[in-house]
Amino acid sequence: MVMMFKIFWKAMLNLAQMMNL
């Protein structure tokens, strides 16, 4: 469960970074 959340959080951060650029 925690691992899934970590992956989701990492993906969200990646998306945010892409949007920022």
Backbone bond lengths (Angstrom), bond angles and torsions (degrees), N, CA, C in turn:
res aa  C-N    CA-C-N  psi(-1)  N-CA   C-N-CA  omega(-1)  CA-C   N-CA-C  phi
1 M - - - 1.473 - - 1.542 109.66 -
2 V 1.330 115.48 -48.66 1.469 119.02 -178.57 1.528 110.44 -63.89
3 M 1.330 115.97 -39.56 1.462 120.15 -179.45 1.532 109.95 -61.70
4 M 1.340 115.76 -42.03 1.461 120.16 179.79 1.527 109.88 -60.38
5 F 1.331 115.20 -43.12 1.467 119.83 -179.86 1.523 110.50 -63.50
6 K 1.327 115.23 -40.07 1.484 119.50 179.94 1.524 110.10 -62.10
7 I 1.331 116.23 -44.99 1.474 120.41 -179.94 1.525 109.81 -61.89
8 F 1.348 115.48 -43.41 1.471 119.75 -179.48 1.521 110.35 -63.40
9 W 1.329 115.90 -42.28 1.469 120.67 -179.47 1.530 110.25 -63.81
10 K 1.346 115.79 -41.27 1.472 120.11 -179.20 1.536 109.60 -64.47
11 A 1.320 116.19 -42.04 1.468 120.59 179.99 1.532 109.84 -63.78
12 M 1.335 116.10 -40.63 1.464 120.27 -179.45 1.525 109.93 -63.99
13 L 1.323 116.61 -42.27 1.470 120.42 179.60 1.525 109.62 -63.68
14 N 1.337 116.00 -41.65 1.462 120.36 179.58 1.525 109.90 -60.67
15 L 1.335 116.39 -43.76 1.461 120.70 -179.86 1.529 110.04 -63.43
16 A 1.323 115.99 -42.39 1.469 120.45 -179.51 1.526 109.87 -62.16
17 Q 1.325 116.27 -41.75 1.466 120.18 -179.55 1.539 109.65 -64.11
18 M 1.323 116.63 -41.56 1.466 120.83 179.68 1.529 110.03 -62.10
19 M 1.334 115.84 -43.62 1.468 120.46 -179.62 1.519 109.75 -63.97
20 N 1.338 116.50 -38.07 1.460 121.07 -179.28 1.529 109.41 -61.55
21 L 1.331 115.84 -41.83 1.463 119.89 -179.41 1.519 108.90 -73.69
